């Protein structure tokens, strides 16, 4: 609603109008965008300076701990940059705008849109997500969230959209170098103070209901024997679970299935003592020799059926033939 305030020496008059509100809001937003584009063209970014700032941020331990996530997919773990790393990269890259807005909201569902905009190249990327207004509780199952839980749910799902939009604009090698720098920072910190790194890791996982015994069972050895690389990998696992991208059960169940599946040893492939069942050639020399096949009896020849033959008498070869004339001619 737009307000007009007019003051004179005699009286003060205030008018309220709702018709000019959309026009005023659109004009203000248009002026803001045009100003941002003008500033971006006047002061372009320096990519080398942006890279240097991002790598300097990757050397901070507190930033490196929340810079990546990891979750299982099949038999492999998928790693990627977190929304914290994406936002920091957009900040040092410069001349970028990003945000989140609600485009539809009803009693059961909410639809949101995340976006990122490079003002220098005029490249804008948007992504949308629609979800039900439900949250899961261990004791109550799926329930309707209150205002605070709904705001946290919206921000969590919106952060995923914003991260994806920013990463589509920024150079891929810039993000990969930043992730490598964060991993190196975590490994160096674990080498310098391994006891402190393990304690910090245990406290972090205890906040998401994962005990030290559960970590040891998943690693296959006590936490005190963790290498710096394992500590760095566990930090990405914790970040993924804390952000709601995965659960601890997803990391444990594949390992449990592999242990229950078992393995085949070379001893199991040796030939057995039982008779051959058609799967190999073992013990064929110990089987009884097959009996020779018996020849089938030959059938007696069947006499020719000639009406001139009489049983018990010699046949006359010239009987019934015209070889000789009976008249003696």
VENNOR-V847708 format. One record per residue. N is the residue number from 0. RES is the residue in one small letter. PHI is phi in degrees with one decimal (999 if undefined). D_LAST is the distance of its C-alpha to the last C-alpha in Angstrom with 1 decimal. Layout:
n-><N N>
res-><RES RES>
phi-><PHI PHI>
d_last-><D_LAST D_LAST>
//
This chain:
n-><0 1 2 3 4 5 6 7 8 9 10 11 12 13 14 15 16 17 18 19 20 21 22 23 24 25 26 27 28 29 30 31 32 33 34 35 36 37 38 39 40 41 42 43 44 45 46 47 48 49 50 51 52 53 54 55 56 57 58 59 60 61 62 63 64 65 66 67 68 69 70 71 72 73 74 75 76 77 78 79 80 81 82 83 84 85 86 87 88 89 90 91 92 93 94 95 96 97 98 99 100 101 102 103 104 105 106 107 108 109 110 111 112 113 114 115 116 117 118 119 120 121 122 123 124 125 126 127 128 129 130 131 132 133 134 135 136 137 138 139 140 141 142 143 144 145 146 147 148 149 150 151 152 153 154 155 156 157 158 159 160 161 162 163 164 165 166 167 168 169 170 171 172 173 174 175 176 177 178 179 180 181 182 183 184 185 186 187 188 189 190 191 192 193 194 195 196 197 198 199 200 201 202 203 204 205 206 207 208 209 210 211 212 213 214 215 216 217 218 219 220 221 222 223 224 225 226 227 228 229 230 231 232 233 234 235 236 237 238 239 240 241 242 243 244 245 246 247 248 249 250 251 252 253 254 255 256 257 258 259 260 261 262 263 264 265 266 267 268 269 270 271 272 273 274 275 276 277 278 279 280 281 282 283 284 285 286 287 288 289 290 291 292 293 294 295 296 297 298 299 300 301 302 303 304 305 306 307 308 309 310 311 312 313 314 315 316 317 318 319 320 321 322 323 324 325 326 327 328>
res-><x x x x x x x x x x x x x x x x x x x x x x x x x x x x x x x x x x x x x x x x x x x x x x x x x x x x x x x x x x x x x x x x x x x x x x x x x x x x x x x x x x x x x x x x x x x x x x x x x x x x x x x x x x x x x x x x x x x x x x x x x x x x x x x x x x x x x x x x x x x x x x x x x x x x x x x x x x x x x x x x x x x x x x x x x x x x x x x x x x x x x x x x x x x x x x x x x x x x x x x x x x x x x x x x x x x x x x x x x x x x x x x x x x x x x x x x x x x x x x x x x x x x x x x x x x x x x x x x x x x x x x x x x x x x x x x x x x x x x x x x x x x x x x x x x x x x x x x x x x x x x x x x x x x x x x x x x x x x x x x x x x x x x x x x x>
phi-><999 -89.4 -124.5 -121.1 -111.6 -124.8 -114.4 -128.4 -72.1 -98.6 -151.7 -120.4 -120.9 -122.3 -116.0 -118.4 -138.4 -91.8 -74.4 -87.4 -61.6 -61.2 -66.2 -66.2 -65.7 -66.1 -66.5 -65.4 -66.6 -64.9 -65.1 -64.4 -67.4 -63.7 -66.1 -64.4 -66.5 -64.0 -65.6 -64.9 -71.5 -78.4 -123.5 -68.0 -75.7 -110.2 -64.5 -65.7 -67.5 -65.3 -62.6 -64.5 -66.5 -67.6 -69.5 -67.6 -66.4 -66.6 -82.1 -80.9 -64.9 -62.7 -75.6 -65.5 -67.1 -114.5 -93.9 -144.6 -132.8 -152.0 -144.4 -78.0 -142.9 70.5 -97.8 -126.2 -105.0 -99.6 -113.1 -164.2 -74.5 -81.7 -67.2 -64.6 -67.2 -64.6 -67.4 -65.4 -64.4 -66.9 -66.6 -75.6 -66.9 82.1 55.2 -129.2 -128.7 -149.3 -175.0 -139.7 -142.7 -93.2 -103.3 -156.2 -147.9 -127.9 -71.6 -108.4 -131.2 -141.9 -117.8 -124.5 -136.4 -104.8 -149.4 -144.3 -138.1 -91.5 -72.7 -73.9 -93.4 58.2 -101.2 -123.7 -122.6 -125.6 -150.0 -120.8 -149.6 -123.9 -145.1 -82.2 -84.7 -140.5 -130.6 -102.7 -124.2 -60.6 -86.5 -106.5 74.7 -81.8 -130.9 -79.9 -76.3 -84.1 -64.5 -67.6 -64.3 -67.7 -67.4 -66.0 -64.4 -65.3 -66.6 -67.4 -73.0 -68.8 -62.7 -66.4 -65.8 -63.5 -59.6 -63.0 -68.2 -64.8 -68.0 -74.6 -93.7 -72.7 -63.0 -66.6 -67.5 -64.3 -70.8 -64.6 -64.7 -65.3 -65.2 -62.9 -65.1 -66.6 -63.5 -63.2 -63.9 -66.2 -68.4 -65.3 -66.4 -70.2 -70.5 -71.6 -136.7 -65.0 -66.2 -65.6 -65.8 -68.7 -63.7 -63.9 -67.9 -63.8 -65.3 -65.3 -71.0 -64.0 -69.9 -113.5 65.3 -117.6 -82.6 -66.0 -65.6 -67.5 -65.5 -64.1 -66.6 -72.1 -77.3 88.2 -160.6 -62.4 -65.5 -63.3 -97.7 -67.9 -85.0 -57.8 -67.1 -66.4 -64.2 -64.4 -68.5 -66.3 -64.6 -68.7 -64.8 -61.2 -63.1 -65.9 -70.2 -63.7 -82.5 83.6 -80.7 -156.3 -127.1 -65.4 -62.3 -67.6 -85.3 -89.7 -61.9 -60.6 -67.0 -66.8 -65.1 -67.0 -68.9 -74.8 -68.8 79.3 -145.8 -106.0 -97.4 -66.3 -63.8 -72.0 -94.9 -72.6 -65.5 -86.8 -93.7 -75.7 -67.9 -64.9 -110.8 91.3 -108.6 -175.9 -118.3 -77.3 62.8 -73.5 -73.4 -93.7 -78.7 -64.5 -67.6 -71.3 -71.3 -66.3 -72.9 -81.3 -72.9 -73.6 -62.8 -81.2 -79.4 -66.4 -64.8 -87.3 -63.3 -70.2 -90.2 -122.1 -67.1 -82.6 -82.0 -121.5 -65.7 90.3 -131.2 -79.9 -77.0 -94.4 -67.6 -100.0 -72.7 75.7 -116.7 -108.6 -67.1 -122.7 -80.9 -75.3 -86.1 78.3 -77.2>
d_last-><148.0 150.1 153.9 156.5 160.1 162.9 166.4 169.5 173.2 173.2 170.1 166.8 163.5 160.2 156.9 153.6 150.3 146.7 145.1 146.2 145.1 141.5 142.6 145.3 143.0 140.3 142.9 144.3 140.9 140.0 143.3 142.7 139.3 140.5 143.4 141.1 138.7 141.7 143.1 139.6 139.3 142.8 142.6 139.0 137.9 137.7 134.5 135.9 138.9 136.8 134.6 137.7 139.3 136.1 135.7 139.4 138.8 135.8 138.3 140.2 139.1 139.8 137.6 134.8 134.5 133.5 131.5 128.0 125.8 122.6 120.2 116.8 113.5 110.5 110.9 113.4 117.0 117.7 121.1 122.9 126.4 128.6 130.4 133.6 132.1 130.8 134.2 136.0 133.5 134.1 137.8 138.0 135.3 137.8 137.5 135.2 135.6 133.6 134.1 132.7 133.0 131.9 129.9 129.1 130.7 130.0 130.4 127.2 126.3 127.9 126.5 128.1 127.7 128.5 129.0 130.0 131.2 131.7 134.4 133.9 130.2 130.3 127.5 127.5 125.2 125.1 123.3 123.4 123.1 123.1 123.8 124.8 128.4 127.6 128.6 127.5 129.8 128.9 130.7 130.1 126.8 126.4 129.7 131.4 133.6 137.3 138.8 139.2 135.7 134.3 136.1 134.9 131.3 131.6 133.1 130.6 127.6 129.4 130.0 126.3 125.9 128.8 127.5 124.1 125.6 128.0 125.3 123.2 126.0 127.4 125.6 123.3 124.6 128.1 127.2 125.1 128.0 130.4 128.2 127.9 131.7 132.2 129.9 131.8 135.1 134.0 132.7 135.9 138.0 136.0 136.5 140.3 140.9 137.8 139.8 141.2 137.8 136.3 139.1 138.8 135.1 135.6 138.2 135.9 133.0 135.2 136.1 132.5 132.2 130.4 132.1 132.3 129.9 127.3 127.7 127.3 124.2 122.6 123.6 122.6 126.0 129.7 131.3 133.7 130.8 129.8 129.5 131.0 127.6 126.9 130.3 129.5 126.1 127.7 130.2 127.4 125.9 129.3 129.7 126.3 127.1 130.7 129.5 126.9 123.8 122.5 123.3 123.7 120.7 118.4 119.5 119.2 115.9 113.5 115.1 114.8 111.1 110.4 112.2 110.2 106.9 107.1 105.4 102.6 103.5 101.4 101.5 99.6 96.6 96.0 92.8 93.3 92.5 90.2 86.4 84.8 84.5 82.5 85.5 85.3 84.0 86.8 86.2 82.5 82.7 84.2 81.4 78.9 75.6 72.7 70.1 66.7 64.0 61.5 57.8 55.8 53.3 49.7 47.4 44.5 41.1 39.4 35.9 33.0 32.5 28.7 27.9 25.1 27.9 29.8 33.3 33.6 29.9 27.8 25.4 21.7 20.8 17.2 18.2 17.9 15.8 12.7 12.2 9.0 6.4 7.8 5.5 3.8 0.0>
//
